[in-house]
Amino acid sequence: MLGIKKIVSVSNDGYIKLKIPKEMGNLLEVICFPANYSEDGDYPDCMIAQERTAFFQEVLADKAEDVWNNL
């Protein structure tokens, strides 16, 4: 499996530019993380953004979904 790991700067308009080798094909999976993350997994800004999603606010906060405490 081919992979590329790069730290790149984001332009003022929010875009990044990557040169992809032909061998990787035309369909890619792209995952972005802030480059200033720590190795111990401390992502405070990302966690705050994730907590604001509808999944966290509606599904995980729903008492009907809290089945693990009933085991």
PQR file with spaces between the fields and no chain letter, atoms N, CA, C, O and H, PARSE charges and radii, in Angstrom:
ATOM       1  N    MET     1       0.852   -1.182    0.000 -0.4000 1.5000
ATOM       2  CA   MET     1       0.000    0.000    0.000 -0.0000 2.0000
ATOM       3  C    MET     1       0.890    1.236    0.000  0.5500 1.7000
ATOM       4  O    MET     1       1.837    1.336    0.780 -0.5500 1.4000
ATOM       5  N    LEU     2       0.581    2.147   -0.860 -0.4000 1.5000
ATOM       6  CA   LEU     2       1.310    3.406   -0.928 -0.0000 2.0000
ATOM       7  C    LEU     2       0.670    4.425    0.001  0.5500 1.7000
ATOM       8  O    LEU     2      -0.545    4.418    0.194 -0.5500 1.4000
ATOM       9  H    LEU     2      -0.188    2.066   -1.494  0.4000 1.0000
ATOM      10  N    GLY     3       1.472    5.285    0.565 -0.4000 1.5000
ATOM      11  CA   GLY     3       0.940    6.346    1.409 -0.0000 2.0000
ATOM      12  C    GLY     3       1.861    7.545    1.398  0.5500 1.7000
ATOM      13  O    GLY     3       3.055    7.429    1.121 -0.5500 1.4000
ATOM      14  H    GLY     3       2.460    5.290    0.407  0.4000 1.0000
ATOM      15  N    ILE     4       1.300    8.681    1.699 -0.4000 1.5000
ATOM      16  CA   ILE     4       2.068    9.924    1.785 -0.0000 2.0000
ATOM      17  C    ILE     4       1.710   10.587    3.107  0.5500 1.7000
ATOM      18  O    ILE     4       0.536   10.735    3.445 -0.5500 1.4000
ATOM      19  H    ILE     4       0.330    8.775    1.924  0.4000 1.0000
ATOM      20  N    LYS     5       2.727   10.978    3.838 -0.4000 1.5000
ATOM      21  CA   LYS     5       2.502   11.758    5.061 -0.0000 2.0000
ATOM      22  C    LYS     5       3.290   13.044    4.902  0.5500 1.7000
ATOM      23  O    LYS     5       4.513   13.018    4.761 -0.5500 1.4000
ATOM      24  H    LYS     5       3.681   10.857    3.563  0.4000 1.0000
ATOM      25  N    LYS     6       2.595   14.163    4.925 -0.4000 1.5000
ATOM      26  CA   LYS     6       3.236   15.458    4.727 -0.0000 2.0000
ATOM      27  C    LYS     6       2.656   16.472    5.711  0.5500 1.7000
ATOM      28  O    LYS     6       1.495   16.372    6.110 -0.5500 1.4000
ATOM      29  H    LYS     6       1.602   14.184    5.039  0.4000 1.0000
ATOM      30  N    ILE     7       3.454   17.420    6.086 -0.4000 1.5000
ATOM      31  CA   ILE     7       2.963   18.598    6.801 -0.0000 2.0000
ATOM      32  C    ILE     7       2.982   19.726    5.788  0.5500 1.7000
ATOM      33  O    ILE     7       4.035   20.079    5.257 -0.5500 1.4000
ATOM      34  H    ILE     7       4.397   17.501    5.762  0.4000 1.0000
ATOM      35  N    VAL     8       1.817   20.287    5.524 -0.4000 1.5000
ATOM      36  CA   VAL     8       1.686   21.335    4.510 -0.0000 2.0000
ATOM      37  C    VAL     8       1.021   22.561    5.116  0.5500 1.7000
ATOM      38  O    VAL     8       0.320   22.466    6.123 -0.5500 1.4000
ATOM      39  H    VAL     8       0.962   20.000    5.956  0.4000 1.0000
ATOM      40  N    SER     9       1.243   23.699    4.502 -0.4000 1.5000
ATOM      41  CA   SER     9       0.609   24.942    4.930 -0.0000 2.0000
ATOM      42  C    SER     9      -0.707   25.127    4.187  0.5500 1.7000
ATOM      43  O    SER     9      -0.823   24.799    3.006 -0.5500 1.4000
ATOM      44  H    SER     9       1.813   23.776    3.684  0.4000 1.0000
ATOM      45  N    VAL    10      -1.679   25.647    4.887 -0.4000 1.5000
ATOM      46  CA   VAL    10      -2.982   25.936    4.296 -0.0000 2.0000
ATOM      47  C    VAL    10      -2.959   27.374    3.792  0.5500 1.7000
ATOM      48  O    VAL    10      -2.538   28.283    4.507 -0.5500 1.4000
ATOM      49  H    VAL    10      -1.585   25.913    5.847  0.4000 1.0000
ATOM      50  N    SER    11      -3.411   27.574    2.562 -0.4000 1.5000
ATOM      51  CA   SER    11      -3.439   28.931    2.007 -0.0000 2.0000
ATOM      52  C    SER    11      -4.519   29.761    2.700  0.5500 1.7000
ATOM      53  O    SER    11      -5.354   29.221    3.425 -0.5500 1.4000
ATOM      54  H    SER    11      -3.753   26.835    1.981  0.4000 1.0000
ATOM      55  N    ASN    12      -4.498   31.048    2.479 -0.4000 1.5000
ATOM      56  CA   ASN    12      -5.471   31.946    3.110 -0.0000 2.0000
ATOM      57  C    ASN    12      -6.914   31.602    2.753  0.5500 1.7000
ATOM      58  O    ASN    12      -7.833   31.868    3.527 -0.5500 1.4000
ATOM      59  H    ASN    12      -3.819   31.486    1.890  0.4000 1.0000
ATOM      60  N    ASP    13      -7.105   31.004    1.572 -0.4000 1.5000
ATOM      61  CA   ASP    13      -8.470   30.641    1.183 -0.0000 2.0000
ATOM      62  C    ASP    13      -8.868   29.242    1.661  0.5500 1.7000
ATOM      63  O    ASP    13      -9.949   28.758    1.324 -0.5500 1.4000
ATOM      64  H    ASP    13      -6.358   30.788    0.943  0.4000 1.0000
ATOM      65  N    GLY    14      -8.000   28.590    2.447 -0.4000 1.5000
ATOM      66  CA   GLY    14      -8.343   27.314    3.064 -0.0000 2.0000
ATOM      67  C    GLY    14      -7.989   26.079    2.261  0.5500 1.7000
ATOM      68  O    GLY    14      -8.399   24.978    2.626 -0.5500 1.4000
ATOM      69  H    GLY    14      -7.123   28.984    2.721  0.4000 1.0000
ATOM      70  N    TYR    15      -7.245   26.225    1.186 -0.4000 1.5000
ATOM      71  CA   TYR    15      -6.891   25.093    0.337 -0.0000 2.0000
ATOM      72  C    TYR    15      -5.465   24.624    0.596  0.5500 1.7000
ATOM      73  O    TYR    15      -4.604   25.399    1.012 -0.5500 1.4000
ATOM      74  H    TYR    15      -6.911   27.119    0.889  0.4000 1.0000
ATOM      75  N    ILE    16      -5.236   23.336    0.341 -0.4000 1.5000
ATOM      76  CA   ILE    16      -3.885   22.798    0.305 -0.0000 2.0000
ATOM      77  C    ILE    16      -3.672   22.195   -1.080  0.5500 1.7000
ATOM      78  O    ILE    16      -4.635   21.838   -1.759 -0.5500 1.4000
ATOM      79  H    ILE    16      -5.935   22.707    0.003  0.4000 1.0000
ATOM      80  N    LYS    17      -2.412   22.081   -1.498 -0.4000 1.5000
ATOM      81  CA   LYS    17      -2.108   21.515   -2.813 -0.0000 2.0000
ATOM      82  C    LYS    17      -1.127   20.371   -2.608  0.5500 1.7000
ATOM      83  O    LYS    17      -0.089   20.534   -1.967 -0.5500 1.4000
ATOM      84  H    LYS    17      -1.630   22.371   -0.947  0.4000 1.0000
ATOM      85  N    LEU    18      -1.474   19.201   -3.167 -0.4000 1.5000
ATOM      86  CA   LEU    18      -0.625   18.022   -3.065 -0.0000 2.0000
ATOM      87  C    LEU    18      -0.370   17.454   -4.451  0.5500 1.7000
ATOM      88  O    LEU    18      -1.281   17.393   -5.276 -0.5500 1.4000
ATOM      89  H    LEU    18      -2.317   19.069   -3.687  0.4000 1.0000
ATOM      90  N    LYS    19       0.849   17.044   -4.708 -0.4000 1.5000
ATOM      91  CA   LYS    19       1.174   16.334   -5.957 -0.0000 2.0000
ATOM      92  C    LYS    19       1.092   14.855   -5.636  0.5500 1.7000
ATOM      93  O    LYS    19       1.836   14.349   -4.796 -0.5500 1.4000
ATOM      94  H    LYS    19       1.589   17.094   -4.038  0.4000 1.0000
ATOM      95  N    ILE    20       0.184   14.165   -6.310 -0.4000 1.5000
ATOM      96  CA   ILE    20      -0.068   12.755   -6.052 -0.0000 2.0000
ATOM      97  C    ILE    20       0.578   11.910   -7.154  0.5500 1.7000
ATOM      98  O    ILE    20       0.338   12.154   -8.336 -0.5500 1.4000
ATOM      99  H    ILE    20      -0.420   14.576   -6.992  0.4000 1.0000
ATOM     100  N    PRO    21       1.394   10.924   -6.779 -0.5600 1.5000
ATOM     101  CA   PRO    21       1.984   10.049   -7.798  0.2800 2.0000
ATOM     102  C    PRO    21       0.912    9.257   -8.545  0.5500 1.7000
ATOM     103  O    PRO    21      -0.094    8.868   -7.953 -0.5500 1.4000
ATOM     104  N    LYS    22       1.118    9.018   -9.834 -0.4000 1.5000
ATOM     105  CA   LYS    22       0.155    8.275  -10.651 -0.0000 2.0000
ATOM     106  C    LYS    22      -0.138    6.897  -10.069  0.5500 1.7000
ATOM     107  O    LYS    22      -1.257    6.398  -10.190 -0.5500 1.4000
ATOM     108  H    LYS    22       1.936    9.334  -10.316  0.4000 1.0000
ATOM     109  N    GLU    23       0.859    6.279   -9.439 -0.4000 1.5000
ATOM     110  CA   GLU    23       0.698    4.937   -8.887 -0.0000 2.0000
ATOM     111  C    GLU    23      -0.399    4.854   -7.831  0.5500 1.7000
ATOM     112  O    GLU    23      -0.918    3.771   -7.557 -0.5500 1.4000
ATOM     113  H    GLU    23       1.768    6.684   -9.341  0.4000 1.0000
ATOM     114  N    MET    24      -0.752    5.991   -7.238 -0.4000 1.5000
ATOM     115  CA   MET    24      -1.772    5.996   -6.188 -0.0000 2.0000
ATOM     116  C    MET    24      -3.181    5.969   -6.766  0.5500 1.7000
ATOM     117  O    MET    24      -4.143    5.751   -6.029 -0.5500 1.4000
ATOM     118  H    MET    24      -0.331    6.870   -7.460  0.4000 1.0000
ATOM     119  N    GLY    25      -3.320    6.185   -8.061 -0.4000 1.5000
ATOM     120  CA   GLY    25      -4.627    6.109   -8.691 -0.0000 2.0000
ATOM     121  C    GLY    25      -5.397    7.416   -8.637  0.5500 1.7000
ATOM     122  O    GLY    25      -4.841    8.472   -8.333 -0.5500 1.4000
ATOM     123  H    GLY    25      -2.539    6.363   -8.660  0.4000 1.0000
ATOM     124  N    ASN    26      -6.697    7.326   -8.939 -0.4000 1.5000
ATOM     125  CA   ASN    26      -7.557    8.512   -9.011 -0.0000 2.0000
ATOM     126  C    ASN    26      -8.491    8.666   -7.833  0.5500 1.7000
ATOM     127  O    ASN    26      -9.157    9.694   -7.718 -0.5500 1.4000
ATOM     128  H    ASN    26      -7.149    6.468   -9.185  0.4000 1.0000
ATOM     129  N    LEU    27      -8.565    7.687   -6.958 -0.4000 1.5000
ATOM     130  CA   LEU    27      -9.440    7.748   -5.796 -0.0000 2.0000
ATOM     131  C    LEU    27      -8.587    7.640   -4.542  0.5500 1.7000
ATOM     132  O    LEU    27      -7.872    6.655   -4.360 -0.5500 1.4000
ATOM     133  H    LEU    27      -8.024    6.852   -7.051  0.4000 1.0000
ATOM     134  N    LEU    28      -8.656    8.642   -3.679 -0.4000 1.5000
ATOM     135  CA   LEU    28      -7.831    8.698   -2.473 -0.0000 2.0000
ATOM     136  C    LEU    28      -8.685    8.902   -1.236  0.5500 1.7000
ATOM     137  O    LEU    28      -9.783    9.454   -1.312 -0.5500 1.4000
ATOM     138  H    LEU    28      -9.237    9.443   -3.827  0.4000 1.0000
ATOM     139  N    GLU    29      -8.186    8.463   -0.121 -0.4000 1.5000
ATOM     140  CA   GLU    29      -8.777    8.784    1.176 -0.0000 2.0000
ATOM     141  C    GLU    29      -7.912    9.875    1.789  0.5500 1.7000
ATOM     142  O    GLU    29      -6.694    9.718    1.880 -0.5500 1.4000
ATOM     143  H    GLU    29      -7.294    8.015   -0.059  0.4000 1.0000
ATOM     144  N    VAL    30      -8.516   10.971    2.208 -0.4000 1.5000
ATOM     145  CA   VAL    30      -7.771   12.095    2.764 -0.0000 2.0000
ATOM     146  C    VAL    30      -8.198   12.283    4.210  0.5500 1.7000
ATOM     147  O    VAL    30      -9.387   12.400    4.504 -0.5500 1.4000
ATOM     148  H    VAL    30      -9.505   11.099    2.134  0.4000 1.0000
ATOM     149  N    ILE    31      -7.222   12.311    5.111 -0.4000 1.5000
ATOM     150  CA   ILE    31      -7.469   12.539    6.537 -0.0000 2.0000
ATOM     151  C    ILE    31      -6.576   13.691    6.963  0.5500 1.7000
ATOM     152  O    ILE    31      -5.372   13.664    6.708 -0.5500 1.4000
ATOM     153  H    ILE    31      -6.256   12.216    4.871  0.4000 1.0000
ATOM     154  N    CYS    32      -7.141   14.698    7.603 -0.4000 1.5000
ATOM     155  CA   CYS    32      -6.367   15.873    8.014 -0.0000 2.0000
ATOM     156  C    CYS    32      -6.361   16.010    9.531  0.5500 1.7000
ATOM     157  O    CYS    32      -7.394   15.867   10.184 -0.5500 1.4000
ATOM     158  H    CYS    32      -8.119   14.720    7.810  0.4000 1.0000
ATOM     159  N    PHE    33      -5.193   16.287   10.077 -0.4000 1.5000
ATOM     160  CA   PHE    33      -5.021   16.587   11.494 -0.0000 2.0000
ATOM     161  C    PHE    33      -4.203   17.863   11.611  0.5500 1.7000
ATOM     162  O    PHE    33      -3.386   18.155   10.738 -0.5500 1.4000
ATOM     163  H    PHE    33      -4.354   16.403    9.546  0.4000 1.0000
ATOM     164  N    PRO    34      -4.410   18.621   12.671 -0.5600 1.5000
ATOM     165  CA   PRO    34      -3.551   19.790   12.866  0.2800 2.0000
ATOM     166  C    PRO    34      -2.116   19.317   13.120  0.5500 1.7000
ATOM     167  O    PRO    34      -1.907   18.333   13.830 -0.5500 1.4000
ATOM     168  N    ALA    35      -1.149   19.993   12.560 -0.4000 1.5000
ATOM     169  CA   ALA    35       0.252   19.580   12.686 -0.0000 2.0000
ATOM     170  C    ALA    35       0.804   19.857   14.076  0.5500 1.7000
ATOM     171  O    ALA    35       1.868   19.344   14.423 -0.5500 1.4000
ATOM     172  H    ALA    35      -1.318   20.792   11.983  0.4000 1.0000
ATOM     173  N    ASN    36       0.125   20.638   14.861 -0.4000 1.5000
ATOM     174  CA   ASN    36       0.631   20.956   16.191 -0.0000 2.0000
ATOM     175  C    ASN    36       0.062   20.032   17.265  0.5500 1.7000
ATOM     176  O    ASN    36       0.041   20.393   18.442 -0.5500 1.4000
ATOM     177  H    ASN    36      -0.739   21.056   14.579  0.4000 1.0000
ATOM     178  N    TYR    37      -0.401   18.838   16.871 -0.4000 1.5000
ATOM     179  CA   TYR    37      -0.921   17.899   17.858 -0.0000 2.0000
ATOM     180  C    TYR    37       0.231   17.275   18.615  0.5500 1.7000
ATOM     181  O    TYR    37       1.359   17.235   18.124 -0.5500 1.4000
ATOM     182  H    TYR    37      -0.384   18.545   15.915  0.4000 1.0000
ATOM     183  N    SER    38      -0.051   16.788   19.805 -0.4000 1.5000
ATOM     184  CA   SER    38       0.982   16.146   20.605 -0.0000 2.0000
ATOM     185  C    SER    38       0.901   14.641   20.429  0.5500 1.7000
ATOM     186  O    SER    38      -0.152   14.111   20.072 -0.5500 1.4000
ATOM     187  H    SER    38      -0.968   16.820   20.204  0.4000 1.0000
ATOM     188  N    GLU    39       1.987   13.959   20.674 -0.4000 1.5000
ATOM     189  CA   GLU    39       2.055   12.513   20.478 -0.0000 2.0000
ATOM     190  C    GLU    39       1.186   11.751   21.471  0.5500 1.7000
ATOM     191  O    GLU    39       0.849   10.595   21.214 -0.5500 1.4000
ATOM     192  H    GLU    39       2.842   14.390   20.964  0.4000 1.0000
ATOM     193  N    ASP    40       0.817   12.348   22.582 -0.4000 1.5000
ATOM     194  CA   ASP    40      -0.006   11.637   23.568 -0.0000 2.0000
ATOM     195  C    ASP    40      -1.492   11.704   23.228  0.5500 1.7000
ATOM     196  O    ASP    40      -2.325   11.280   24.028 -0.5500 1.4000
ATOM     197  H    ASP    40       1.091   13.287   22.791  0.4000 1.0000
ATOM     198  N    GLY    41      -1.833   12.229   22.060 -0.4000 1.5000
ATOM     199  CA   GLY    41      -3.224   12.233   21.621 -0.0000 2.0000
ATOM     200  C    GLY    41      -4.031   13.402   22.146  0.5500 1.7000
ATOM     201  O    GLY    41      -5.260   13.343   22.134 -0.5500 1.4000
ATOM     202  H    GLY    41      -1.157   12.573   21.410  0.4000 1.0000
ATOM     203  N    ASP    42      -3.393   14.450   22.600 -0.4000 1.5000
ATOM     204  CA   ASP    42      -4.105   15.614   23.131 -0.0000 2.0000
ATOM     205  C    ASP    42      -4.539   16.508   21.978  0.5500 1.7000
ATOM     206  O    ASP    42      -3.722   17.237   21.414 -0.5500 1.4000
ATOM     207  H    ASP    42      -2.395   14.498   22.610  0.4000 1.0000
ATOM     208  N    TYR    43      -5.814   16.457   21.628 -0.4000 1.5000
ATOM     209  CA   TYR    43      -6.367   17.251   20.537 -0.0000 2.0000
ATOM     210  C    TYR    43      -7.493   18.131   21.077  0.5500 1.7000
ATOM     211  O    TYR    43      -8.643   17.933   20.687 -0.5500 1.4000
ATOM     212  H    TYR    43      -6.477   15.865   22.086  0.4000 1.0000
ATOM     213  N    PRO    44      -7.216   19.078   21.944 -0.5600 1.5000
ATOM     214  CA   PRO    44      -8.321   19.821   22.560  0.2800 2.0000
ATOM     215  C    PRO    44      -9.218   20.548   21.571  0.5500 1.7000
ATOM     216  O    PRO    44     -10.439   20.508   21.724 -0.5500 1.4000
ATOM     217  N    ASP    45      -8.662   21.207   20.567 -0.4000 1.5000
ATOM     218  CA   ASP    45      -9.500   21.925   19.614 -0.0000 2.0000
ATOM     219  C    ASP    45     -10.355   20.964   18.800  0.5500 1.7000
ATOM     220  O    ASP    45     -11.520   21.249   18.524 -0.5500 1.4000
ATOM     221  H    ASP    45      -7.670   21.239   20.444  0.4000 1.0000
ATOM     222  N    CYS    46      -9.784   19.827   18.415 -0.4000 1.5000
ATOM     223  CA   CYS    46     -10.532   18.838   17.641 -0.0000 2.0000
ATOM     224  C    CYS    46     -11.641   18.223   18.483  0.5500 1.7000
ATOM     225  O    CYS    46     -12.748   17.995   17.994 -0.5500 1.4000
ATOM     226  H    CYS    46      -8.837   19.595   18.639  0.4000 1.0000
ATOM     227  N    MET    47     -11.340   17.958   19.748 -0.4000 1.5000
ATOM     228  CA   MET    47     -12.357   17.357   20.606 -0.0000 2.0000
ATOM     229  C    MET    47     -13.507   18.327   20.831  0.5500 1.7000
ATOM     230  O    MET    47     -14.667   17.915   20.857 -0.5500 1.4000
ATOM     231  H    MET    47     -10.441   18.143   20.145  0.4000 1.0000
ATOM     232  N    ILE    48     -13.206   19.591   20.992 -0.4000 1.5000
ATOM     233  CA   ILE    48     -14.256   20.591   21.166 -0.0000 2.0000
ATOM     234  C    ILE    48     -15.130   20.644   19.922  0.5500 1.7000
ATOM     235  O    ILE    48     -16.355   20.691   20.029 -0.5500 1.4000
ATOM     236  H    ILE    48     -12.264   19.925   20.971  0.4000 1.0000
ATOM     237  N    ALA    49     -14.515   20.639   18.746 -0.4000 1.5000
ATOM     238  CA   ALA    49     -15.280   20.657   17.502 -0.0000 2.0000
ATOM     239  C    ALA    49     -16.122   19.399   17.371  0.5500 1.7000
ATOM     240  O    ALA    49     -17.265   19.461   16.919 -0.5500 1.4000
ATOM     241  H    ALA    49     -13.520   20.601   18.660  0.4000 1.0000
ATOM     242  N    GLN    50     -15.565   18.251   17.765 -0.4000 1.5000
ATOM     243  CA   GLN    50     -16.298   16.994   17.664 -0.0000 2.0000
ATOM     244  C    GLN    50     -17.495   16.982   18.615  0.5500 1.7000
ATOM     245  O    GLN    50     -18.559   16.476   18.257 -0.5500 1.4000
ATOM     246  H    GLN    50     -14.636   18.200   18.132  0.4000 1.0000
ATOM     247  N    GLU    51     -17.340   17.522   19.799 -0.4000 1.5000
ATOM     248  CA   GLU    51     -18.427   17.550   20.776 -0.0000 2.0000
ATOM     249  C    GLU    51     -19.595   18.407   20.300  0.5500 1.7000
ATOM     250  O    GLU    51     -20.714   18.248   20.786 -0.5500 1.4000
ATOM     251  H    GLU    51     -16.476   17.933   20.090  0.4000 1.0000
ATOM     252  N    ARG    52     -19.350   19.302   19.367 -0.4000 1.5000
ATOM     253  CA   ARG    52     -20.405   20.183   18.867 -0.0000 2.0000
ATOM     254  C    ARG    52     -21.212   19.555   17.732  0.5500 1.7000
ATOM     255  O    ARG    52     -22.173   20.158   17.254 -0.5500 1.4000
ATOM     256  H    ARG    52     -18.440   19.431   18.972  0.4000 1.0000
ATOM     257  N    THR    53     -20.836   18.357   17.298 -0.4000 1.5000
ATOM     258  CA   THR    53     -21.554   17.714   16.197 -0.0000 2.0000
ATOM     259  C    THR    53     -22.896   17.180   16.688  0.5500 1.7000
ATOM     260  O    THR    53     -23.083   16.940   17.881 -0.5500 1.4000
ATOM     261  H    THR    53     -20.056   17.868   17.687  0.4000 1.0000
ATOM     262  N    ALA    54     -23.819   16.999   15.759 -0.4000 1.5000
ATOM     263  CA   ALA    54     -25.151   16.486   16.093 -0.0000 2.0000
ATOM     264  C    ALA    54     -25.057   15.092   16.693  0.5500 1.7000
ATOM     265  O    ALA    54     -25.849   14.748   17.571 -0.5500 1.4000
ATOM     266  H    ALA    54     -23.667   17.194   14.790  0.4000 1.0000
ATOM     267  N    PHE    55     -24.096   14.277   16.235 -0.4000 1.5000
ATOM     268  CA   PHE    55     -23.949   12.927   16.781 -0.0000 2.0000
ATOM     269  C    PHE    55     -23.691   12.976   18.281  0.5500 1.7000
ATOM     270  O    PHE    55     -24.331   12.249   19.041 -0.5500 1.4000
ATOM     271  H    PHE    55     -23.453   14.557   15.522  0.4000 1.0000
ATOM     272  N    PHE    56     -22.779   13.808   18.710 -0.4000 1.5000
ATOM     273  CA   PHE    56     -22.473   13.908   20.131 -0.0000 2.0000
ATOM     274  C    PHE    56     -23.639   14.502   20.907  0.5500 1.7000
ATOM     275  O    PHE    56     -23.988   14.010   21.980 -0.5500 1.4000
ATOM     276  H    PHE    56     -22.259   14.399   18.093  0.4000 1.0000
ATOM     277  N    GLN    57     -24.232   15.540   20.379 -0.4000 1.5000
ATOM     278  CA   GLN    57     -25.270   16.250   21.110 -0.0000 2.0000
ATOM     279  C    GLN    57     -26.590   15.497   21.145  0.5500 1.7000
ATOM     280  O    GLN    57     -27.317   15.590   22.134 -0.5500 1.4000
ATOM     281  H    GLN    57     -23.948   15.940   19.508  0.4000 1.0000
ATOM     282  N    GLU    58     -26.917   14.760   20.103 -0.4000 1.5000
ATOM     283  CA   GLU    58     -28.225   14.106   20.035 -0.0000 2.0000
ATOM     284  C    GLU    58     -28.167   12.609   20.334  0.5500 1.7000
ATOM     285  O    GLU    58     -28.977   12.099   21.109 -0.5500 1.4000
ATOM     286  H    GLU    58     -26.326   14.685   19.300  0.4000 1.0000
ATOM     287  N    VAL    59     -27.223   11.910   19.727 -0.4000 1.5000
ATOM     288  CA   VAL    59     -27.185   10.457   19.890 -0.0000 2.0000
ATOM     289  C    VAL    59     -26.515   10.064   21.198  0.5500 1.7000
ATOM     290  O    VAL    59     -27.101    9.333   21.996 -0.5500 1.4000
ATOM     291  H    VAL    59     -26.565   12.324   19.098  0.4000 1.0000
ATOM     292  N    LEU    60     -25.303   10.535   21.426 -0.4000 1.5000
ATOM     293  CA   LEU    60     -24.596   10.121   22.633 -0.0000 2.0000
ATOM     294  C    LEU    60     -25.210   10.686   23.906  0.5500 1.7000
ATOM     295  O    LEU    60     -25.064   10.095   24.976 -0.5500 1.4000
ATOM     296  H    LEU    60     -24.827   11.128   20.777  0.4000 1.0000
ATOM     297  N    ALA    61     -25.887   11.808   23.810 -0.4000 1.5000
ATOM     298  CA   ALA    61     -26.525   12.396   24.987 -0.0000 2.0000
ATOM     299  C    ALA    61     -27.913   11.800   25.258  0.5500 1.7000
ATOM     300  O    ALA    61     -28.513   12.092   26.292 -0.5500 1.4000
ATOM     301  H    ALA    61     -26.006   12.289   22.941  0.4000 1.0000
ATOM     302  N    ASP    62     -28.419   10.982   24.359 -0.4000 1.5000
ATOM     303  CA   ASP    62     -29.751   10.394   24.486 -0.0000 2.0000
ATOM     304  C    ASP    62     -29.730    9.262   25.514  0.5500 1.7000
ATOM     305  O    ASP    62     -28.945    8.323   25.380 -0.5500 1.4000
ATOM     306  H    ASP    62     -27.932   10.745   23.519  0.4000 1.0000
ATOM     307  N    LYS    63     -30.568    9.339   26.521 -0.4000 1.5000
ATOM     308  CA   LYS    63     -30.639    8.311   27.575 -0.0000 2.0000
ATOM     309  C    LYS    63     -30.988    6.941   26.991  0.5500 1.7000
ATOM     310  O    LYS    63     -30.529    5.923   27.510 -0.5500 1.4000
ATOM     311  H    LYS    63     -31.205   10.102   26.630  0.4000 1.0000
ATOM     312  N    ALA    64     -31.779    6.895   25.935 -0.4000 1.5000
ATOM     313  CA   ALA    64     -32.145    5.624   25.302 -0.0000 2.0000
ATOM     314  C    ALA    64     -30.931    4.942   24.675  0.5500 1.7000
ATOM     315  O    ALA    64     -30.913    3.719   24.531 -0.5500 1.4000
ATOM     316  H    ALA    64     -32.152    7.722   25.513  0.4000 1.0000
ATOM     317  N    GLU    65     -29.934    5.713   24.306 -0.4000 1.5000
ATOM     318  CA   GLU    65     -28.718    5.152   23.714 -0.0000 2.0000
ATOM     319  C    GLU    65     -27.721    4.694   24.767  0.5500 1.7000
ATOM     320  O    GLU    65     -26.744    4.026   24.431 -0.5500 1.4000
ATOM     321  H    GLU    65     -29.948    6.706   24.423  0.4000 1.0000
ATOM     322  N    ASP    66     -27.942    5.032   26.022 -0.4000 1.5000
ATOM     323  CA   ASP    66     -27.006    4.709   27.098 -0.0000 2.0000
ATOM     324  C    ASP    66     -27.275    3.292   27.612  0.5500 1.7000
ATOM     325  O    ASP    66     -27.795    3.109   28.713 -0.5500 1.4000
ATOM     326  H    ASP    66     -28.736    5.575   26.295  0.4000 1.0000
ATOM     327  N    VAL    67     -26.917    2.301   26.806 -0.4000 1.5000
ATOM     328  CA   VAL    67     -27.221    0.909   27.150 -0.0000 2.0000
ATOM     329  C    VAL    67     -26.077    0.230   27.888  0.5500 1.7000
ATOM     330  O    VAL    67     -26.279   -0.821   28.497 -0.5500 1.4000
ATOM     331  H    VAL    67     -26.494    2.450   25.912  0.4000 1.0000
ATOM     332  N    TRP    68     -24.882    0.806   27.847 -0.4000 1.5000
ATOM     333  CA   TRP    68     -23.735    0.131   28.437 -0.0000 2.0000
ATOM     334  C    TRP    68     -23.796    0.095   29.960  0.5500 1.7000
ATOM     335  O    TRP    68     -23.181   -0.783   30.565 -0.5500 1.4000
ATOM     336  H    TRP    68     -24.718    1.660   27.353  0.4000 1.0000
ATOM     337  N    ASN    69     -24.499    0.995   30.587 -0.4000 1.5000
ATOM     338  CA   ASN    69     -24.602    0.969   32.044 -0.0000 2.0000
ATOM     339  C    ASN    69     -25.569   -0.090   32.535  0.5500 1.7000
ATOM     340  O    ASN    69     -25.624   -0.358   33.735 -0.5500 1.4000
ATOM     341  H    ASN    69     -24.999    1.708   30.095  0.4000 1.0000
ATOM     342  N    ASN    70     -26.344   -0.709   31.629 -0.4000 1.5000
ATOM     343  CA   ASN    70     -27.319   -1.720   32.014 -0.0000 2.0000
ATOM     344  C    ASN    70     -26.770   -3.137   31.928  0.5500 1.7000
ATOM     345  O    ASN    70     -27.528   -4.088   32.120 -0.5500 1.4000
ATOM     346  H    ASN    70     -26.299   -0.492   30.654  0.4000 1.0000
ATOM     347  N    LEU    71     -25.514   -3.309   31.652 -0.4000 1.5000
ATOM     348  CA   LEU    71     -24.939   -4.657   31.497 -0.0000 2.0000
ATOM     349  C    LEU    71     -24.742   -5.348   32.820  0.5500 1.7000
ATOM     350  O    LEU    71     -24.269   -6.484   32.858 -0.5500 1.4000
ATOM     351  H    LEU    71     -24.899   -2.536   31.495  0.4000 1.0000
